[in-house]
Amino acid sequence: MAEHRTYLFPLLALLIALLSSLAQAQAPVPVITQASPSVPASAPVVFEDEPLFVIYDKIGPFTPQERARAVIERLERLAKDPYAGRDTVTATDQELTSELVSGETVVMTVTERDAQPTERSRQELAKDYAQKSRRDSPGPANKSPCDRSSSMPAWPFWTPPSSLFF
């Protein structure tokens, strides 16, 4: 009988361990559902109280909201630049993206995922965004050199003829 007791304890411990592992195996598995592939998170680009377009895609660590803020800052700099201005923004195509550029400045990158919710091609969308960026752009680039409201004279190097002979 003592012999049976020495085998009984390890056998009982093994049985308990097996039953507990079976109980864990039968525990309900949490179901992970994916969100429906609806419209992704987006951020509007609003410049001078005018909504220009919407950014949908994240690029690297930059969320659509961060990208929109950066585009607005670049458009503000362009609007203040007497040599560039917003009216110089054009769309150029790269291998995987399209870019809105003004001179050497990349104003914005348009990706396939930016274009997807609009059901337009990336190239079409970039051209549209460039046109919207240029539309009615106030600023020095649109002013005539003879505009009297400017703080600079129309001909800053003009000298009266009488001073040329003395």
C-alpha positions as CSV (number, residue, x, y, z in Angstrom):
1,M,0.0,0.0,0.0
2,A,2.8,2.4,0.8
3,E,4.1,1.5,-2.6
4,H,0.9,2.7,-4.3
5,R,1.0,6.0,-2.4
6,T,4.5,6.9,-3.7
7,Y,3.3,6.4,-7.2
8,L,-0.1,8.0,-6.6
9,F,1.2,11.4,-5.7
10,P,3.3,12.0,-8.9
11,L,0.5,10.4,-10.9
12,L,-2.0,12.8,-9.4
13,A,0.2,15.8,-10.0
14,L,0.6,14.8,-13.6
15,L,-3.1,14.3,-14.0
16,I,-3.8,17.8,-12.6
17,A,-1.2,19.4,-14.9
18,L,-2.8,17.7,-17.9
19,L,-6.3,18.7,-17.0
20,S,-5.2,22.3,-16.4
21,S,-3.5,22.5,-19.8
22,L,-6.6,21.0,-21.5
23,A,-8.8,23.6,-19.7
24,Q,-6.5,26.4,-21.0
25,A,-6.7,24.9,-24.5
26,Q,-10.5,25.1,-24.4
27,A,-10.5,28.8,-23.3
28,P,-12.3,31.0,-25.8
29,V,-9.9,32.6,-28.3
30,P,-10.4,36.4,-28.6
31,V,-11.6,37.3,-32.1
32,I,-9.7,40.0,-33.8
33,T,-11.7,41.8,-36.5
34,Q,-10.2,44.2,-38.9
35,A,-11.8,47.6,-39.5
36,S,-13.6,47.8,-42.8
37,P,-11.5,49.3,-45.5
38,S,-13.4,52.6,-45.6
39,V,-12.0,56.0,-46.2
40,P,-8.7,56.4,-44.4
41,A,-7.9,59.1,-41.9
42,S,-7.6,62.4,-43.7
43,A,-6.5,66.0,-43.2
44,P,-7.7,69.1,-45.2
45,V,-5.2,71.7,-46.4
46,V,-6.9,75.0,-45.7
47,F,-5.0,78.1,-46.8
48,E,-6.2,81.6,-46.3
49,D,-9.6,80.3,-45.2
50,E,-10.0,78.3,-48.5
51,P,-10.0,74.5,-48.5
52,L,-7.6,73.5,-51.2
53,F,-7.5,69.7,-51.0
54,V,-7.4,66.7,-48.6
55,I,-4.4,64.5,-47.7
56,Y,-5.1,60.9,-47.0
57,D,-1.8,59.0,-46.8
58,K,0.8,58.8,-44.2
59,I,4.4,59.1,-45.5
60,G,7.0,57.6,-43.2
61,P,6.4,58.9,-39.7
62,F,4.3,61.8,-40.9
63,T,0.5,61.5,-40.4
64,P,-1.9,63.2,-42.9
65,Q,-2.4,66.0,-40.3
66,E,1.3,66.6,-40.0
67,R,1.7,66.6,-43.8
68,A,-1.2,69.1,-44.1
69,R,0.4,71.5,-41.6
70,A,3.7,71.3,-43.5
71,V,2.0,72.0,-46.8
72,I,0.3,75.0,-45.3
73,E,3.6,76.3,-44.0
74,R,5.2,75.9,-47.4
75,L,2.4,77.7,-49.1
76,E,2.6,80.6,-46.6
77,R,6.4,80.9,-47.3
78,L,5.7,80.9,-51.1
79,A,3.0,83.6,-50.7
80,K,5.5,85.8,-49.0
81,D,8.3,85.2,-51.4
82,P,8.6,88.1,-53.9
83,Y,10.5,85.9,-56.4
84,A,8.3,82.8,-56.4
85,G,4.8,83.0,-55.1
86,R,2.1,80.4,-55.2
87,D,1.4,80.9,-58.9
88,T,4.7,79.0,-59.7
89,V,3.5,75.7,-58.2
90,T,3.5,72.9,-60.8
91,A,3.0,69.1,-60.7
92,T,5.9,66.8,-61.7
93,D,5.8,63.0,-61.8
94,Q,8.3,60.7,-60.2
95,E,8.5,56.9,-60.4
96,L,6.2,56.2,-57.5
97,T,4.8,59.6,-56.5
98,S,3.9,63.0,-57.9
99,E,5.3,66.2,-56.5
100,L,4.0,69.8,-56.3
101,V,7.0,72.0,-56.7
102,S,7.9,75.6,-56.9
103,G,11.4,76.2,-58.1
104,E,13.6,74.0,-55.9
105,T,10.9,73.7,-53.2
106,V,8.8,70.5,-52.9
107,V,5.5,71.8,-51.6
108,M,3.8,68.4,-51.4
109,T,4.2,64.8,-52.4
110,V,1.1,63.0,-53.8
111,T,0.9,59.2,-53.4
112,E,-1.3,56.5,-54.9
113,R,-3.0,56.2,-51.5
114,D,-3.7,60.0,-51.5
115,A,-5.5,59.5,-54.9
116,Q,-7.3,56.2,-54.1
117,P,-10.3,57.7,-52.1
118,T,-10.8,60.3,-54.9
119,E,-11.0,57.5,-57.6
120,R,-8.6,59.5,-59.8
121,S,-5.0,58.8,-60.9
122,R,-2.2,60.2,-58.8
123,Q,-1.0,62.3,-61.8
124,E,-4.5,63.8,-62.3
125,L,-4.8,64.6,-58.7
126,A,-1.4,66.2,-58.5
127,K,-2.2,68.5,-61.5
128,D,-5.5,69.4,-59.8
129,Y,-3.8,70.1,-56.5
130,A,-1.1,72.3,-58.2
131,Q,-3.9,74.3,-60.0
132,K,-5.8,74.7,-56.7
133,S,-2.5,75.9,-55.0
134,R,-2.1,78.5,-57.7
135,R,-5.6,79.7,-57.9
136,D,-6.1,83.4,-57.0
137,S,-2.8,83.5,-55.3
138,P,-2.3,86.9,-53.9
139,G,1.2,88.1,-53.5
140,P,4.1,89.9,-55.1
141,A,4.3,87.5,-58.1
142,N,0.9,88.6,-59.4
143,K,1.6,92.4,-59.0
144,S,2.5,94.5,-61.9
145,P,5.9,96.2,-61.7
146,C,4.1,99.5,-62.2
147,D,1.7,98.9,-59.3
148,R,1.7,102.1,-57.3
149,S,0.5,100.4,-54.1
150,S,3.9,98.7,-53.9
151,S,6.3,100.1,-51.3
152,M,9.1,99.9,-53.9
153,P,9.2,102.4,-56.8
154,A,8.6,101.1,-60.3
155,W,12.0,102.1,-61.5
156,P,14.4,102.2,-58.6
157,F,17.5,103.0,-60.7
158,W,15.9,105.9,-62.6
159,T,17.8,109.1,-62.4
160,P,16.6,112.4,-63.9
161,P,18.4,113.3,-67.1
162,S,19.7,116.6,-65.8
163,S,21.9,114.8,-63.2
164,L,23.6,112.7,-66.0
165,F,25.4,115.8,-67.5
166,F,26.8,117.4,-64.3
